[in-house]
């Protein structure tokens, strides 16, 4: 697993995205509906962002969380071996995100996620505004709540996400759940 300086790279990427847009910390905080102090800590690499925070920041930038993390994790090669795939762990839930696909100009990212038993990760609709996704459960069971709709997925099941809505990834089981996310960026 690659854990080296991922928090520093994520912080630098968030700062670069903010500065490219000419936004102050306050403006990003207002757009993402998060505290200015938290963004400042993340940008400096003093705090590891949660999945929920990354979802809010990426939505404010008009990016998917996958795109934001891929830009932070970028390693320009055609083959990305498992041992070299960037891994990020949500400090709040233990959710593990592995960037499977190498950096490319394709509008597709493949991500593997392991969600620990009894944990859930809420995501705002803004994190999905510019993408289409499929969730393919590889092991365990996943409950995916999409707005008012609850999907109960088992190993082998694949779900196409509908229009962007606030959602929750939830593992109600006693074993970790591993799933793949195929993210197709629009435009």
Residue, then its C-alpha position, 0 to 999 in steps of 0.5 A: x500500500x502507498x501511504x507516503x505523503x498522501x495527506x500532503x498531496x491531497x492538501x496541495x491539490x486542494x490548495x491548487x484547485x482553490x488558487x486556480x479558481x482565484x478563491x480565498x479560503x473563506x470562499x471555498x468554505x462558503x461554497x463547500x459549507x465547511x469550516x475555513x479552519x478545517x480547509x486550512x488544516x487540510x491544505x497544510x497537511x496537518x489533518x487528514x480529510x474525511x471522505x465526507x469533507x472531500x466530497x463537499x470540497x470536490x463538489x464545490x470545485x465542480x469535480x468528482x471526489x475520484x477526480x480530485x483524488x486522482x489529481x492528488x495521486x497522479x502517477x503518469x504511467x500506463x501500468x499501475x501495479x497493485x503495490x503502486x496504486x495510491x491508497x487513502x484511508x478515511x481517518x473517521x471511518x477506516x474506509x479505504x480507497x485504492x486508485x486502481x486505474x492509472x492516470x490517463x486522458x480517458x474519462x474513466x476512473x476505477x476505484x476499489x473501496x473497502x468499507x469496514x463493518x458497521x461503518x457508513x460514509x455520507x456523500x453530498x449530491x454535489x460530489x456526483x454532479x459531473x459524473x456517472x457511476x457504477x458500483x460493483x460489490x466484490x465481497x460482502x454486502x453494501x447498503x447504498x441509500x440514494x436520496x429516498x431509495x435504499x439499495x441492498x447489494x450483495x457480492x456480484x451485484x452492480x448498481x448504476x447510480x441515478x441523478x445526483x442525490x445525497x447518498x450514504x454508503x453503509x456496511x450493516x454487516x459484520x465483515x468488511x465490504x469491498x466494492x469497485x466504483x467505475x466513474x465516468x466523467x461527463x464532458 
